[in-house]
Structure formats: structure tokens, C-alpha cells
Amino acid sequence: MSGRLIVVSGLPGVGKSEAARRVAAALRAVHLSIDPVEEALLSTGLAPGWTTGVAAYEAVRAAAESNLSLGLTVVVDAVNDSEPARETWRRASASTLAPVHWVMISCSDAGEHRRRLEGRERGLSHVVEPTWEEVRNLAAEYALWTGPLLRIESARKGADDVAAEILEALS
């Protein structure tokens, strides 16, 4: 049995976490998200910042590799705004020989994107929700993608529709 790595990426508030959860459920796959891991690291007293963020990516990579090596499919939910972040998943794919599928979710309607961002309640007490201005700054610095990538526009779609589009593309 061979697993695959599905990496769902995008800015905070575009709907990637809900879509990733639905894809994982439909595939009976492992869902791994960066933010809950970062939350756990911060709850131990680690300082917020770049190092803790990288540690969260590496912890999720290790969990992904462990599950991929068992032949399970893994759905990773992460912003993946830089090449070093994306290289994390390339390494996981290479070390387990699991194919990686890249998904980029965007929301081109700024009003809808902001409404989603500011209206979400994730129950995290240590991971601070980004402001709209911070998300706009992140968007301006988001590294361009190279290579095959499934792009999904979520502005007028719910999580079920986005998940269905991902599942259709993967089949």
C-alpha cells in the first residue's frame, strides 16, 4: 500500500484548513496542521517567532514521514509561503518515496477573505490570529510557486466545494 502527501497551502483565512480536513476525511487520511503543533510548542513556554514556526513545520514533517512510511496518505495544512517551507514537504516526499501533490487555495475577493479571517474562531490560545494588515503583508511577500500546482479560488465556494475540487483533481 502506498501513501501520498497532499500539501494544502494558502494565506490565513482562505479556507485551507476546513478544506484539508474534509479532504483527509474523504480519503480516510491523516490530517496534519501546523497551527495546532505551534500552539503546543508555545504552550510549553517556547517564544513565538521564526524558530518556533520552523520547529512546528519540522514536527509536522516528522509526523508526516512516519505516517507516509506506513503507507498512509497525509494531508498537510500549512501556509507554505516560502521555498524553505515547501522544501520541508519535498524532503518528506523524497525520504518516503511518496508522491507529493501541491494545492494552493486563494480568495481573490478581499472583502470575503477579510470576513473569513476576522470571523474565524480556532480555539488557539497561544497562536495569535494575524490581522488583516499582516495577511496583506504576507501576501505581498509570498514566494512564487514553481512546478505543478493545483490552484483553487475559494471566494465563492464553501469548504465542501473546495474539497470536492481537490478530490476530483487527485482522482
C-alpha positions as CSV (number, residue, x, y, z in Angstrom):
1,M,0.0,0.0,0.0
2,S,1.4,3.4,-1.0
3,G,0.5,6.7,0.6
4,R,0.7,10.1,-0.9
5,L,1.4,13.5,0.5
6,I,-1.2,16.2,-0.2
7,V,0.0,19.7,0.8
8,V,-2.8,22.3,1.1
9,S,-1.3,25.8,1.1
10,G,-2.5,29.4,1.1
11,L,-2.8,32.6,3.2
12,P,-4.5,32.5,6.6
13,G,-8.3,32.8,6.2
14,V,-8.7,31.4,2.6
15,G,-10.4,28.2,3.9
16,K,-7.5,25.8,3.6
17,S,-7.9,24.2,7.0
18,E,-11.5,23.3,6.5
19,A,-10.9,22.0,3.0
20,A,-7.9,20.0,4.2
21,R,-9.9,18.4,7.0
22,R,-12.6,17.4,4.5
23,V,-10.2,16.0,2.0
24,A,-8.5,14.0,4.8
25,A,-11.9,12.7,6.0
26,A,-13.0,11.7,2.5
27,L,-9.7,9.8,1.9
28,R,-9.5,8.4,5.4
29,A,-6.1,10.1,5.5
30,V,-4.1,11.6,8.3
31,H,-4.6,15.4,8.6
32,L,-1.7,17.4,10.0
33,S,-1.9,21.1,10.5
34,I,0.9,23.4,11.5
35,D,-1.0,25.8,13.8
36,P,-2.0,23.2,16.5
37,V,1.5,22.0,16.7
38,E,2.8,25.5,17.0
39,E,0.2,26.0,19.7
40,A,1.5,23.0,21.6
41,L,5.1,24.3,21.3
42,L,4.1,27.8,22.5
43,S,2.2,26.3,25.4
44,T,5.4,24.8,26.7
45,G,6.9,28.2,27.1
46,L,8.8,28.5,23.8
47,A,8.9,32.0,22.5
48,P,6.7,32.9,19.5
49,G,8.7,33.7,16.3
50,W,10.5,32.2,13.4
51,T,12.3,29.4,15.3
52,T,9.2,28.1,16.8
53,G,7.4,28.3,13.5
54,V,10.2,26.3,11.8
55,A,10.0,23.8,14.7
56,A,6.3,23.3,14.1
57,Y,7.0,22.6,10.4
58,E,9.7,20.1,11.3
59,A,7.5,18.4,13.9
60,V,4.7,18.0,11.3
61,R,7.2,16.8,8.7
62,A,8.4,14.1,11.1
63,A,4.8,13.0,11.8
64,A,4.0,13.1,8.0
65,E,7.1,10.9,7.3
66,S,6.1,8.4,10.0
67,N,2.6,8.0,8.6
68,L,3.7,8.0,4.9
69,S,6.2,5.2,5.8
70,L,3.2,3.2,6.9
71,G,1.6,3.7,3.5
72,L,-0.9,6.2,4.8
73,T,-2.0,9.3,2.8
74,V,-1.2,12.5,4.7
75,V,-2.9,15.9,4.1
76,V,-0.8,18.7,5.4
77,D,-2.4,22.1,6.1
78,A,0.2,24.9,6.1
79,V,0.7,28.5,4.7
80,N,3.9,27.4,2.8
81,D,4.7,31.0,1.9
82,S,8.4,30.3,1.1
83,E,10.6,27.9,-0.7
84,P,12.3,26.7,2.6
85,A,8.8,25.8,3.9
86,R,7.9,23.9,0.7
87,E,11.3,22.1,0.8
88,T,10.1,20.6,4.1
89,W,7.5,18.6,2.2
90,R,9.8,17.8,-0.7
91,R,12.1,16.2,1.9
92,A,9.2,14.2,3.4
93,S,8.2,13.0,-0.1
94,A,11.8,12.1,-1.0
95,S,12.5,10.2,2.2
96,T,9.4,8.1,2.0
97,L,9.1,7.9,-1.8
98,A,5.5,9.1,-1.5
99,P,4.3,11.4,-4.3
100,V,3.6,15.0,-3.3
101,H,0.5,16.8,-4.6
102,W,0.6,20.6,-4.2
103,V,-2.7,22.6,-3.7
104,M,-2.8,26.4,-3.4
105,I,-6.1,27.9,-2.2
106,S,-6.6,31.6,-2.7
107,C,-9.5,34.0,-2.1
108,S,-9.4,36.9,-4.6
109,D,-12.4,38.7,-3.1
110,A,-10.6,40.9,-0.4
111,G,-13.9,41.6,1.4
112,E,-14.8,37.9,1.7
113,H,-11.2,37.0,2.6
114,R,-11.1,39.6,5.4
115,R,-14.6,38.5,6.6
116,R,-13.4,34.9,6.9
117,L,-10.1,35.8,8.6
118,E,-11.7,38.1,11.2
119,G,-14.6,35.8,11.8
120,R,-12.8,32.6,12.5
121,E,-12.5,31.1,16.0
122,R,-10.0,28.3,16.1
123,G,-9.7,27.9,19.9
124,L,-6.0,28.6,20.0
125,S,-4.8,30.5,23.0
126,H,-1.0,30.8,22.2
127,V,-1.0,31.2,18.4
128,V,-2.1,34.8,17.8
129,E,-4.5,35.4,14.9
130,P,-3.0,37.6,12.2
131,T,-4.5,40.9,11.5
132,W,-5.8,41.7,8.0
133,E,-2.8,44.0,7.5
134,E,-0.4,41.2,8.5
135,V,-2.1,38.9,6.0
136,R,-1.9,41.5,3.2
137,N,1.8,41.9,4.0
138,L,2.3,38.2,3.9
139,A,0.5,38.1,0.5
140,A,2.9,40.7,-0.8
141,E,5.9,38.6,0.3
142,Y,4.5,35.2,-0.6
143,A,7.1,33.3,-2.8
144,L,6.0,32.4,-6.3
145,W,5.3,28.8,-6.9
146,T,7.3,26.7,-9.4
147,G,6.3,23.3,-10.7
148,P,2.9,21.6,-10.9
149,L,0.3,23.1,-8.6
150,L,-3.5,22.8,-8.3
151,R,-4.8,26.3,-7.9
152,I,-8.2,26.8,-6.4
153,E,-10.1,30.0,-6.0
154,S,-12.3,29.9,-2.9
155,A,-14.0,33.3,-2.9
156,R,-17.4,31.9,-3.9
157,K,-17.1,28.4,-2.7
158,G,-17.6,26.7,0.6
159,A,-15.2,24.2,2.1
160,D,-17.1,21.2,0.7
161,D,-16.9,22.6,-2.8
162,V,-13.1,23.3,-2.4
163,A,-12.6,19.8,-1.0
164,A,-14.6,18.3,-3.9
165,E,-12.4,20.1,-6.4
166,I,-9.2,18.8,-4.7
167,L,-10.6,15.3,-4.6
168,E,-11.6,15.4,-8.3
169,A,-8.1,16.6,-9.3
170,L,-6.5,13.8,-7.2
171,S,-8.6,11.0,-8.7
